[in-house]
Amino acid sequence: GAVVSQHPSWVICKSGTSVKIECRSLDFQATTMFWYRQFPKQSLMLMATSNEGSKATYEQGVEKDKFLINHASLTLSTLTVTSAHPEDSSFYICSAVGQGYSYNEQFFGPGTRLTVL
Amino acid sequence: GQQLNQSPQSMFIQEGEDVSMNCTSSSIFNTWLWYKQDPGEGPVLLIALYKAGELTSNGRLTAQFGITRKDSFLNISASIPSDVGIYFCAGPQAGGFKTIFGAGTRLFVKA
């Protein structure tokens, strides 16, 4: 149980285009989903917290108009990187906290590698 | 703010050796979590600790919640090549809903 998927697993796009990344909880309902960004050889950096049906809460320094988050259902959250630029290239990971699990136990997706040319 | 300090930053060991890594903080944590991240993958929860002094095992892995609630360690016995990866300690932010992660310990196992 407690499986989280992400799609796509990797994406290459041209500068200026927008990219959507999906995060799904497959066998549980996720009351909260988190979006992280990870640079090579670094730890996870929280970008935003997403609760179903409400606006995401963004961490300081993260542009909400740049990184659009939608959490329309208890099993799906999406992150859209708008007008992507090479500096947005990174590994994006989502995690989910669900009903029936301790709030402290996040289950992570496999990540999405974004490369912006 | 709260921080988690992991040591060592990296370890190079021989297959079969035991490994020990730890995580400390100047703040008290009520929960300690240990995750492993394989290259190009998301982190996977290994062990969750909820009580000071708690010692919990998961196969060859053993983790302990320090009695001061300011530290935790993770041991891996008889390491194998698939133990390679980054090990993160983590804990909930006080008064919030976020999880704080350490910088990670990178483990390399030579066969």
Interface residues (C-beta under 8 A of the other chain):
Chain A: V4 Q6 T32 F34 K41 Q42 S43 L44 L46 T49 F91 I93 S95 S102 Y103 N104 E105 Q106 F107 F108 G109 P110 G111 R113
Chain B: T31 L33 Y35 G40 E41 G42 P43 V44 L45 A48 F88 G91 P92 F97 K98 T99 F101 G102 A103 G104 R106
